[in-house]
Amino acid sequence: MRRPRRAAGTGSRHLSLSATDAEWDVVRRNAQARGLSIARYLMGLVERGGTEQGATVSLTRDEQRELLRSVREVRALMLGQEVPEEAESGEAEPAHPPPLEAAPERTGPEGSGGDGEAERLRREIRDWPGRAEALIADTPAPVAPLADLTERRQRMEALLAEAEAMRAAGSPHTPHLEAMPEESAALAKAETLLADMRTAVELSEMALLTRKALQLADEAGGIEYDTPAYSDLMERIRSLEVSRGLPEEAREPIRALIARDARWRRDRKRVADFLGRARGAARARGDLEEEIRALHEPAGAASPERGPGQAPERGPGQAPDWRAAAEGVLRDSTALVEAMPARELGAHLVAAGATLEELGELTARLRAMLGRG
């Protein structure tokens, strides 16, 4: 294996390697024993500057120094580091390059011999950053169809789950990650980039789902809460809420949407509870006074001694008179109208089987019954 000479001033850093079939077999076996590709194994061999089990590096001292500088430069560029400066021309050099001793057999993750499982684990660690980068590069534009964004986000989540599993305590990848610091750092960096891109895709999904839910709500005359798109929208919003990569300017809108969802849930229950107590009145069925009286007065409570409209006498623990019940329904009805926008109140009423018109009729009848016009 020889480093070809090149003319002074040439900028090429390419290496040309040649060896017999038998020599390549030795190189291949040594590379496999260490869980390395042939190229990475040879790079390490050159950096050590000698021979190992029959694979010979035949370079002069100057050629070897030049090649070492090239290797260090390539490694620095791959890792995004500053290219190391070359040694001063007057720096003392050893009379002969030190021979490379045969590398001892390793007992850790890198030296598991022909263990195919160990090699598979190391390969997964080495390959993961490239898979992440390819997925990032193929990310759809924010205005892409929702299905495309969702599909790509799901693929990102699956790949991120793989990285998380590799780093989990007790994972079979753990000892290999510890023994492969450069690959481990590359994986962590790519994982951060992929997580940030997943967040960006989720924001795009949220924007599209928000527009879709609003459009469906306008078409139905209701609110987004009742549209088919709303559950997917809130799923994205809650995922973004806990995302570490969420931009600060997006956090306030996320918090506002979560607060609105909580309010809609409370209001829906409030309206349903109200109608549960005043269902008969909401249906405006028959004489409201008699209906409320039937609901709240025990059987046989009527007395000839009471005049028309006179409340019966009550004992301890008995239900309040019908006027108190009617007053309570009227107060609750008025409070609902004042507390909620008409469109939201209408949506909550419809969900409970009523309408704004029926609520208006109920309020009018209650006022008339209580003599309030």
C-alpha positions in Angstrom: 0.0 0.0 0.0 1.8 3.2 -1.2 1.0 6.8 -1.0 1.6 8.2 -4.6 3.9 11.1 -4.9 2.3 14.4 -6.1 3.8 17.6 -7.5 4.4 20.5 -5.1 1.4 22.8 -4.8 -1.1 20.2 -5.9 -4.2 20.4 -3.7 -5.4 16.7 -4.0 -5.8 14.7 -0.9 -6.8 11.4 -2.6 -5.1 8.2 -1.6 -4.3 5.4 -4.1 -4.0 1.9 -2.5 -2.8 -1.3 -4.0 -2.2 -4.7 -2.5 -2.3 -8.4 -3.4 -5.4 -10.5 -2.8 -3.7 -12.1 0.2 -2.9 -8.7 1.7 -6.5 -7.5 1.2 -7.7 -10.6 3.0 -5.5 -9.8 6.0 -6.8 -6.2 6.0 -10.4 -7.3 5.7 -10.1 -9.8 8.6 -8.4 -7.2 10.8 -11.1 -4.6 10.0 -13.9 -7.1 10.7 -12.3 -8.1 14.0 -12.5 -4.5 15.1 -16.0 -3.8 13.8 -14.6 -1.3 11.3 -15.0 -0.7 7.6 -11.9 -1.3 5.5 -11.5 2.4 4.9 -11.7 3.3 8.6 -9.3 0.5 9.5 -6.8 1.7 6.9 -7.1 5.3 8.2 -6.2 4.2 11.6 -3.4 2.1 10.3 -1.9 5.1 8.5 -2.2 7.2 11.6 -0.2 4.8 13.6 2.4 4.8 10.8 3.6 1.2 10.5 2.5 -2.4 9.8 0.0 -4.8 11.3 -0.1 -8.5 10.7 1.2 -8.4 7.2 -0.4 -5.2 5.9 2.6 -3.0 5.0 2.7 0.8 4.7 5.7 1.7 2.5 6.3 5.4 2.8 9.3 7.6 3.2 9.5 9.8 6.3 8.4 12.9 4.4 5.6 11.0 2.7 4.4 9.6 6.0 4.3 13.1 7.6 2.4 14.5 4.6 -0.1 11.7 4.7 -0.6 12.1 8.5 -1.4 15.7 8.0 -3.9 14.8 5.3 -5.6 12.3 7.5 -5.8 14.8 10.4 -7.2 17.4 8.1 -9.8 15.1 6.7 -10.8 14.0 10.2 -11.1 17.6 11.4 -13.3 18.5 8.4 -15.5 15.5 9.0 -16.0 16.5 12.7 -16.5 20.2 11.9 -13.4 21.1 13.8 -10.6 23.5 13.0 -8.0 22.1 10.8 -4.8 21.6 12.8 -1.8 23.7 11.8 1.3 22.0 10.4 4.4 21.7 12.4 7.2 24.3 11.9 9.7 23.3 9.3 12.5 23.3 11.9 10.7 20.8 14.2 12.9 17.9 15.2 11.9 14.6 13.6 12.8 11.1 14.6 15.5 9.5 12.5 13.0 6.8 11.5 9.3 6.6 11.7 8.4 4.4 14.7 7.2 1.0 13.6 3.6 0.1 14.3 3.3 -2.8 16.8 0.6 -5.3 16.2 -2.5 -4.1 17.8 -3.5 -6.3 20.8 -6.7 -8.2 20.7 -9.4 -6.1 22.3 -11.8 -7.5 24.8 -14.3 -4.7 24.9 -17.1 -3.9 22.4 -14.6 -3.0 19.6 -12.8 -6.3 20.0 -15.5 -8.9 19.9 -13.9 -10.9 17.1 -16.3 -12.3 14.6 -19.3 -11.5 16.8 -22.0 -10.6 14.2 -24.4 -9.2 16.8 -21.7 -6.7 18.1 -20.9 -5.6 14.6 -24.6 -5.1 13.9 -24.9 -2.9 17.0 -21.9 -0.8 16.0 -23.2 -0.5 12.5 -26.5 0.8 13.8 -24.7 3.5 15.8 -22.6 4.5 12.8 -25.4 4.5 10.3 -28.0 6.4 12.4 -26.7 9.9 11.8 -26.8 9.4 8.0 -30.4 8.1 8.2 -31.4 11.1 10.2 -29.7 13.5 7.8 -31.4 11.9 4.8 -34.8 12.3 6.4 -34.1 15.9 7.3 -33.0 16.6 3.7 -36.2 15.1 2.4 -38.6 17.0 4.7 -41.7 18.4 2.8 -42.2 22.2 2.7 -44.5 23.7 5.3 -47.2 24.2 2.7 -47.2 20.5 1.7 -50.4 18.4 2.0 -51.2 17.5 5.6 -50.9 13.8 4.9 -47.3 14.3 3.6 -46.3 16.2 6.7 -47.9 13.7 9.1 -46.2 10.8 7.3 -42.8 12.4 7.5 -43.3 13.4 11.2 -44.2 9.8 12.0 -41.0 8.5 10.4 -39.0 11.1 12.3 -40.6 9.9 15.6 -39.8 6.3 14.8 -36.2 7.1 14.1 -35.9 9.3 17.2 -37.3 6.4 19.2 -34.5 4.2 17.9 -31.9 6.6 19.1 -33.6 6.9 22.5 -33.6 3.1 22.8 -29.9 3.0 22.0 -29.1 5.4 24.8 -31.5 3.8 27.3 -30.0 2.3 30.4 -29.2 -1.4 29.9 -29.4 -1.1 26.1 -27.0 -3.4 24.2 -25.8 -0.4 22.4 -24.5 1.3 25.6 -21.1 -0.2 25.8 -20.5 0.4 22.1 -21.6 4.1 22.5 -19.1 4.5 25.3 -16.3 2.9 23.2 -17.1 5.0 20.1 -17.0 8.6 21.3 -16.9 10.2 17.8 -19.8 8.1 16.6 -21.7 8.7 19.8 -21.2 12.5 19.4 -22.3 12.4 15.8 -25.5 10.5 16.8 -26.3 13.0 19.6 -25.8 15.9 17.2 -28.0 14.4 14.5 -30.6 13.5 17.1 -30.9 17.1 18.1 -31.2 18.3 14.5 -33.9 15.7 13.8 -35.9 16.6 16.9 -35.8 20.2 15.9 -37.0 19.3 12.4 -39.8 17.2 13.9 -40.9 20.2 15.9 -40.9 22.3 12.7 -43.1 19.7 10.9 -45.4 19.6 13.9 -45.8 23.4 13.7 -46.7 23.1 10.1 -49.2 20.4 10.8 -50.7 22.6 13.6 -51.1 25.5 11.2 -52.8 23.4 8.6 -55.1 21.7 11.1 -56.1 25.0 12.7 -57.1 26.3 9.3 -59.0 23.1 8.5 -60.9 23.1 11.8 -61.8 26.7 11.4 -63.1 26.1 7.9 -65.2 23.2 9.0 -66.6 25.2 12.0 -67.6 28.1 9.7 -69.3 25.7 7.3 -71.3 24.1 10.2 -71.9 27.4 12.1 -70.3 26.0 15.2 -66.8 26.0 16.8 -63.6 24.1 16.1 -64.2 22.0 19.2 -66.8 19.9 17.4 -65.0 19.4 14.1 -63.3 16.1 13.0 -59.9 18.0 12.8 -60.0 19.1 16.4 -58.6 16.0 18.1 -55.6 15.8 15.7 -55.1 19.6 16.3 -55.0 19.2 20.1 -52.7 16.2 19.8 -50.2 18.3 17.9 -50.6 21.2 20.3 -50.0 19.1 23.4 -47.0 17.5 21.8 -45.6 20.9 21.0 -46.3 22.1 24.5 -43.6 19.7 25.9 -41.2 20.1 23.0 -37.8 21.4 24.0 -37.2 22.6 20.5 -40.3 24.8 20.3 -39.3 28.4 19.4 -40.2 30.9 22.2 -42.4 33.0 19.9 -44.6 29.9 19.4 -45.1 29.1 23.1 -47.6 31.9 23.8 -50.0 30.8 21.0 -49.7 27.2 22.1 -50.6 28.2 25.7 -53.5 30.3 24.5 -54.9 27.3 22.5 -54.5 25.0 25.5 -56.3 27.5 27.7 -59.1 27.8 25.2 -59.6 24.1 25.0 -59.8 23.9 28.8 -62.5 26.7 28.8 -64.5 25.0 26.1 -64.5 21.8 28.2 -65.7 23.6 31.3 -68.4 25.5 29.4 -69.7 22.4 27.8 -70.1 20.7 31.1 -71.7 23.8 32.6 -74.3 24.0 29.9 -75.0 20.2 30.1 -75.4 20.5 33.9 -77.8 23.4 33.5 -80.0 21.6 30.9 -80.0 18.6 33.1 -81.7 20.6 35.9 -84.0 22.5 33.5 -84.7 20.0 30.8 -88.5 20.2 31.1 -88.4 24.0 31.0 -86.1 24.0 28.0 -88.7 22.0 26.1 -91.4 24.6 26.9 -93.9 21.8 27.4 -97.3 22.6 28.9 -97.7 25.1 31.8 -94.2 25.9 33.1 -95.5 26.8 36.5 -97.3 23.5 36.9 -94.3 21.6 35.5 -91.9 23.2 38.0 -94.4 22.7 40.8 -94.8 19.0 39.9 -91.0 18.6 39.9 -90.4 20.3 43.2 -93.6 19.8 45.3 -94.3 16.4 46.9 -97.5 14.6 46.0 -100.5 15.7 48.0 -98.9 19.0 49.0 -101.8 21.1 47.7 -104.0 22.4 50.5 -107.4 24.1 50.3 -106.1 26.5 53.0 -103.6 28.0 50.5 -104.6 30.6 48.0 -103.6 30.6 44.3 -99.9 31.0 43.9 -99.3 30.6 47.6 -96.2 28.5 48.5 -97.0 25.4 50.6 -95.6 25.1 54.1 -92.3 23.1 54.1 -90.9 20.9 56.8 -87.2 20.4 57.5 -85.4 18.8 54.5 -88.2 19.3 52.0 -87.5 20.7 48.5 -87.7 24.5 48.1 -90.8 26.1 46.6 -91.2 26.4 42.9 -90.4 30.1 42.9 -87.0 29.5 44.3 -86.4 26.8 41.7 -87.6 29.1 38.9 -85.4 31.9 40.2 -82.4 29.6 40.1 -83.0 28.5 36.5 -83.5 32.1 35.4 -80.2 33.2 37.0 -78.3 30.3 35.5 -79.8 31.0 32.1 -78.9 34.7 32.2 -75.4 33.9 33.4 -74.8 31.5 30.5 -75.8 34.1 28.0 -73.6 36.8 29.5 -70.6 34.5 30.0 -70.2 32.9 26.6 -70.2 34.2 23.0 -73.4 33.3 21.3 -71.6 31.0 18.8 -69.9 29.1 21.6 -73.0 28.9 23.7 -75.0 27.7 20.7 -72.5 24.9 20.0 -72.6 23.7 23.7 -76.4 23.8 23.7 -76.6 21.7 20.5 -74.2 19.2 22.0 -76.6 18.8 24.9 -79.7 18.5 22.6 -81.0 22.1 22.8 -80.7 25.4 20.9 -80.3 29.1 21.5 -83.9 29.6 20.5 -85.1 27.2 23.1 -83.0 28.8 25.8 -84.5 32.2 24.8 -88.0 30.8 25.1 -87.2 29.4 28.5 -85.9 32.7 29.8 -89.0 34.6 28.5 -91.4 32.1 30.1 -89.6 32.2 33.4 -89.7 36.0 33.4 -93.4 36.0 32.6 -94.1 33.4 35.2 -92.3 35.4 37.9 -94.1 38.6 36.8 -91.0 40.3 35.4 -92.2 41.0 31.9 
